Amino acid sequence: MRIALNLAVAGALVALAGCSTLSSLNPFSSKKAPSNPPAALAEFKPTLAVSTAWTASIGKAGENVFSPAVARNSVFAAAADGALARIEAATGRTLWRIDAGTRLTAGVGSDGNLVVVAGEKGAILAFDENGKQVWKAQASSEVLSAPAVGLGLVVVRSVDNSIAGFDAATGKRRWILQRSVPALTLRSAPGIAIADGNAYVALPGGRLLAVALNNGGPRWEVAVGEARGATELERVADTSGMPLLLGRDVCAVAYQGRAACVDGATGTARWVRNLSSDVGLGGDERFVFAADDAGSLHAFTREGASVWRNKQLANRNLSAPLSFGRAVAVADYEGYVHFLSREDGSMLARAATDGSPVMGTPVVAGSYAVFQTRDGTVVALGVN
């Protein structure tokens, strides 16, 4: 498992200063050969022309997850050392680059007018479209998930499982909602998506929560993954990655859990499939895509029927998939981006980045697929 597991004590503020990983407590862990080595990359004749449109260097992510944000024809990206930049999506030209003044733990959230990142010790930092800081607020504890910006609010979730809404204009906290913390959770960055007056929040413990933006009240909460097993490790079932918004549906996936799509208004299940993933889903008007923790890439219809499954990238620690034209794109632990057919899962093309993993969620910016690597390269790929 690429994401460290953290011990958390229910009822207390957890992980305020970082936690030990389970592997670090095992003196023999570094001496074990991998039981499931990554699959070698097979040669094939590309049938899709992929080219690198532009690259930009933002800075390393460190132990945290940073995902680019797209708004107003721009890509916004951040790094652990405090770098924050706005990049022209069409050309890769850096429009501005600033130092946030502190190390960062998560980002980026933006609606094009406001650009928001999380800093050390739960600081929430908001900048205008020109990179000028407009306010700073304080979350209840460390923030590992990118803030969500929309409909006049900034919504953040901190590691103590507190969800808070801040006024986008002033930074004043408008509401806060507390959820319990499971005994053992992934040190991960489950996301938040805003739509239809709600914030859809992925939570530890395999939960997906809809929160009313106007007052922070919970509208519904459903289980995507359910804790099972005899030990706390076996019972980890955290919701992973960004909730996927597809029309009226909200879809999510959990580690050691399930992939599911529910009605965004009521939380009623549309469909559920057993599947374990520590990254989020991808999708479009026809399909939902999932990369499981064994390295298989799955395609389901919008009604949940299995369409295909590709096992050629086994144990290559895949990123969240991205629907892109006639392909679905997914990156691996060596920074390769693989393009597979949306229709049957066959390999179409492959592109290299900087050799480091893609940890965050890739995005579409205009005619390009944009990926941010752990070593800090933001790369835009185009297809012909």
C-alpha positions in Angstrom: 0.0 0.0 0.0 1.6 3.3 -1.1 -0.2 5.5 1.4 0.9 5.2 5.0 -1.6 4.0 7.6 -2.0 6.2 10.7 -3.2 5.4 14.2 -6.0 7.6 15.3 -7.8 7.8 18.7 -11.5 8.4 18.4 -12.7 11.4 20.4 -9.4 13.2 20.2 -7.8 15.5 17.7 -5.6 13.2 15.7 -2.5 13.4 13.6 -1.8 17.0 14.4 1.9 16.7 14.0 2.1 13.6 11.8 1.9 9.9 12.6 4.2 6.9 12.5 3.5 4.5 9.7 2.8 0.8 10.5 5.7 -0.2 8.3 8.1 2.0 10.3 7.2 0.0 13.4 8.2 -3.2 11.7 12.0 -3.7 11.9 11.8 -6.4 9.1 9.7 -4.5 6.7 12.5 -3.0 4.6 14.2 -6.4 4.2 11.3 -8.1 2.6 11.3 -8.5 -1.2 8.0 -7.3 -2.8 5.6 -10.2 -2.9 3.7 -8.6 -5.9 6.3 -7.0 -8.2 5.1 -4.4 -10.7 4.3 -5.7 -14.1 6.8 -5.0 -16.8 5.6 -2.6 -19.5 4.8 -4.6 -22.7 5.7 -3.2 -26.0 2.9 -2.4 -28.4 2.2 -0.5 -31.5 0.6 2.9 -30.6 -2.7 3.6 -32.3 -3.1 7.1 -30.7 -0.7 10.0 -31.3 0.1 11.5 -27.9 2.4 14.5 -27.5 3.6 16.7 -24.7 2.1 20.2 -25.2 3.9 21.8 -22.3 5.5 21.2 -19.0 6.0 23.4 -15.9 8.0 22.8 -12.7 6.2 23.7 -9.6 8.1 21.9 -6.8 8.0 18.6 -5.0 5.0 17.3 -3.1 6.9 15.6 -0.3 4.7 13.3 1.7 1.5 15.1 0.7 -0.8 15.0 -2.3 -1.2 18.0 -4.6 -3.6 18.1 -7.4 -3.9 20.8 -10.1 -7.1 22.8 -10.4 -8.5 24.2 -13.6 -10.5 27.4 -13.9 -10.8 30.3 -16.3 -8.5 28.8 -18.9 -5.8 28.4 -16.3 -4.1 25.6 -14.4 -3.3 26.3 -10.7 -0.7 24.2 -9.0 1.1 24.1 -5.7 4.0 22.4 -3.9 5.1 21.5 -0.4 7.7 24.3 -0.2 5.0 26.9 -0.5 5.1 27.5 -4.3 1.8 28.4 -5.9 1.4 29.2 -9.6 -1.1 30.1 -12.3 -0.3 28.6 -15.7 -2.0 29.4 -18.9 -3.7 26.2 -20.0 -3.3 26.7 -23.7 0.4 27.5 -23.7 2.0 26.4 -20.4 3.1 30.0 -19.8 3.4 30.9 -16.1 1.2 33.9 -15.5 2.4 34.3 -11.9 4.2 32.3 -9.3 4.3 33.2 -5.6 5.6 31.9 -2.3 2.7 31.3 0.1 4.9 32.1 3.0 4.6 28.7 4.7 5.0 25.1 3.8 1.8 23.6 2.2 0.0 20.4 2.9 -2.8 20.4 0.3 -4.1 22.2 -2.7 -5.3 23.5 -5.0 -8.9 24.6 -4.9 -10.1 27.3 -7.2 -13.2 28.8 -9.0 -11.0 31.1 -11.0 -11.6 34.1 -8.8 -10.2 32.6 -5.6 -7.2 30.2 -5.2 -7.0 28.3 -1.9 -4.4 26.0 -0.4 -3.8 24.5 3.0 -0.6 25.3 5.0 1.0 23.8 8.1 -0.9 23.4 11.3 -4.3 23.8 9.5 -3.8 27.2 8.0 -6.1 28.0 5.1 -4.7 30.5 2.7 -6.8 32.3 0.0 -5.4 34.3 -2.9 -7.1 36.3 -5.7 -6.8 35.6 -9.4 -3.6 37.6 -9.5 -1.8 35.8 -6.7 -2.4 38.4 -3.9 -3.4 36.9 -0.6 -6.8 38.1 0.5 -7.4 36.2 3.7 -6.1 33.5 6.0 -8.2 31.2 8.2 -7.6 28.4 10.7 -8.9 24.8 10.5 -9.2 22.7 13.6 -6.2 20.5 12.6 -3.9 19.5 9.7 -5.6 19.6 6.3 -4.5 17.0 3.7 -7.3 17.3 1.2 -7.5 20.2 -1.3 -10.0 22.8 -0.3 -13.2 23.0 -2.4 -14.2 26.4 -3.7 -17.6 27.2 -5.1 -21.0 29.0 -4.6 -19.4 31.6 -2.3 -17.8 29.1 0.1 -14.5 27.4 0.8 -15.0 23.9 2.3 -12.2 22.0 4.0 -11.9 18.7 5.9 -9.2 18.3 8.5 -7.7 15.1 9.8 -9.8 15.2 12.9 -12.7 14.6 10.5 -14.0 18.2 10.9 -15.7 19.8 7.9 -15.8 23.5 7.9 -17.3 26.1 5.5 -15.5 29.5 5.2 -16.9 32.6 3.5 -15.1 33.0 0.1 -15.0 36.8 0.3 -13.9 37.2 3.9 -12.5 33.9 5.2 -14.9 34.0 8.2 -16.1 30.6 9.2 -19.8 30.1 8.5 -20.3 26.6 9.9 -18.5 23.5 11.1 -19.6 19.8 11.1 -17.8 17.1 13.2 -17.7 13.5 12.3 -16.1 10.6 14.3 -12.6 9.4 13.5 -12.1 5.6 12.9 -9.4 3.9 15.0 -7.2 3.4 12.0 -7.2 5.4 8.8 -5.1 6.0 5.6 -3.0 9.1 5.6 -4.7 10.1 2.4 -6.4 13.1 0.8 -10.1 12.2 0.2 -11.7 14.9 -1.8 -14.6 17.4 -1.7 -16.8 18.3 -4.7 -19.3 21.1 -4.7 -22.5 21.1 -6.8 -26.2 21.7 -6.5 -26.0 23.6 -3.2 -24.1 20.7 -1.6 -20.5 19.7 -0.7 -20.0 16.0 -1.3 -17.3 15.0 1.1 -15.3 11.7 1.0 -14.5 10.5 4.6 -12.4 8.0 6.4 -14.3 4.9 7.4 -15.7 4.4 3.9 -18.4 7.2 4.2 -19.6 9.7 1.7 -21.4 12.7 3.1 -23.5 15.4 1.5 -23.5 18.7 3.4 -25.8 21.7 2.7 -23.6 24.7 1.8 -26.0 27.2 3.3 -25.8 26.0 6.9 -23.5 22.9 7.1 -26.3 20.5 7.9 -25.8 16.9 6.7 -28.3 16.0 4.0 -27.4 12.3 3.8 -24.5 10.0 4.6 -23.9 6.6 3.0 -21.3 3.8 3.4 -19.2 3.2 0.3 -16.9 0.8 2.2 -17.8 -1.1 5.3 -15.2 -2.2 7.9 -14.7 -5.9 7.8 -12.1 -8.3 9.3 -10.7 -9.3 12.6 -8.0 -6.7 13.0 -8.0 -2.9 12.8 -5.8 -3.1 9.7 -8.2 -5.4 7.9 -11.1 -3.0 8.8 -9.6 0.0 7.1 -12.1 1.1 4.5 -11.5 4.7 3.8 -13.1 6.5 0.9 -10.5 7.5 -1.7 -9.9 10.4 -4.0 -12.4 12.9 -5.3 -16.1 12.2 -5.4 -17.1 11.9 -9.1 -20.0 14.1 -10.2 -21.9 12.7 -13.2 -25.2 14.5 -13.8 -27.5 13.6 -10.8 -25.1 10.9 -9.6 -22.3 11.1 -7.1 -19.8 8.2 -7.3 -17.0 7.2 -5.0 -14.7 4.3 -4.2 -13.2 3.0 -0.9 -10.0 1.1 0.0 -10.9 -2.4 1.0 -14.5 -1.5 0.1 -16.6 -0.8 -2.9 -17.2 1.4 -5.9 -20.7 3.0 -5.8 -22.9 5.6 -7.4 -25.7 7.3 -5.5 -28.4 9.8 -6.2 -26.9 13.2 -5.3 -30.2 14.5 -3.9 -31.1 11.6 -1.6 -28.0 9.3 -1.3 -30.0 6.4 -2.6 -27.8 3.8 -4.2 -27.8 3.5 -8.0 -25.3 0.7 -8.0 -22.6 -0.9 -5.9 -19.6 -3.1 -6.9 -17.0 -4.7 -4.7 -13.7 -3.0 -5.5 -10.7 -1.8 -3.5 -8.9 1.4 -4.5 -6.8 4.0 -2.8 -7.4 6.6 -5.6 -10.6 8.1 -6.9 -12.8 7.3 -9.9 -12.9 8.7 -13.4 -15.9 9.0 -15.6 -17.9 10.5 -18.5 -21.4 10.4 -20.0 -21.1 6.7 -20.7 -18.6 5.1 -18.3 -17.2 5.0 -14.8 -13.5 4.0 -14.6 -11.7 2.6 -11.5 -8.1 1.7 -10.9 -8.0 -0.9 -8.1 -5.2 -1.4 -5.6 -3.9 -4.4 -7.6 -3.3 -2.3 -10.7 -6.3 -3.4 -12.7 -8.2 -0.8 -14.6 -12.0 -1.3 -14.8 -14.8 0.2 -16.9 -18.4 0.1 -15.8 -21.5 1.5 -17.5 -23.3 4.4 -15.8 -25.7 1.7 -14.5 -22.9 -0.3 -13.0 -22.5 -3.2 -15.5 -18.9 -4.3 -16.1 -17.7 -3.4 -19.6 -14.0 -4.5 -19.4 -11.0 -5.0 -17.2 -7.3 -4.5 -18.1 -4.7 -6.3 -15.9 -1.6 -5.3 -17.9 -0.6 -2.6 -15.3 -0.7 -4.9 -12.3 0.9 -3.5 -9.1 2.1 -0.3 -10.8 0.3 1.9 -8.3 -2.0 3.6 -10.7 -3.4 7.1 -10.3 -7.0 8.0 -10.6 -8.2 7.5 -14.2 -9.2 10.3 -16.5 -11.6 10.1 -19.3 -10.0 12.0 -22.2 -11.5 11.9 -25.7 -11.7 8.3 -27.0 -9.3 7.2 -24.3 -9.0 6.8 -20.6 -5.7 7.9 -19.2 -4.0 6.6 -16.0 -0.5 7.2 -14.7 1.8 4.8 -12.8 4.5 4.9 -10.1 7.2 5.6 -12.7 5.3 8.6 -14.1 4.2 6.8 -17.3 0.8 7.9 -18.5 -1.1 5.1 -20.3 -3.9 5.7 -22.7 -6.4 2.9 -23.0 -9.5 2.6 -25.2 -12.7 3.7 -23.5 -14.6 1.0 -25.4 -12.6 -2.2 -24.8 -9.6 -1.3 -22.5 -6.9 -2.0 -25.1 -3.6 -0.1 -25.0 -3.5 2.9 -27.3 -0.5 4.9 -26.3 2.0 5.6 -23.6 3.8 8.8 -22.6 6.6 9.5 -20.1 6.8 12.3 -17.6 9.6 12.8 -15.1 9.8 9.3 -13.6 8.0 10.0 -10.4 4.4 8.9 -9.4 1.3 10.9 -10.1 -0.4 11.1 -6.7 -3.1 13.6 -7.2 -6.2 13.6 -9.4 -5.4 14.4 -13.1 -7.6 17.0 -14.8 -8.7 18.1 -18.3 -7.7 21.7 -19.2 -9.1 22.6 -22.6 -7.7 20.1 -25.1 -5.1 18.7 -22.8 -4.9 16.1 -20.0 -2.9 17.6 -17.1 -0.9 15.5 -14.6 1.2 16.7 -11.6 3.9 14.4 -10.4 5.3 13.9 -7.0 8.6 15.5 -8.1 6.8 18.6 -9.2 6.3 18.5 -12.9 3.0 19.7 -14.3 2.6 18.2 -17.7 -0.1 18.7 -20.4 -0.6 15.9 -22.9 -2.6 16.2 -26.1 -3.8 13.6 -28.5 -4.4 13.5 -32.3 
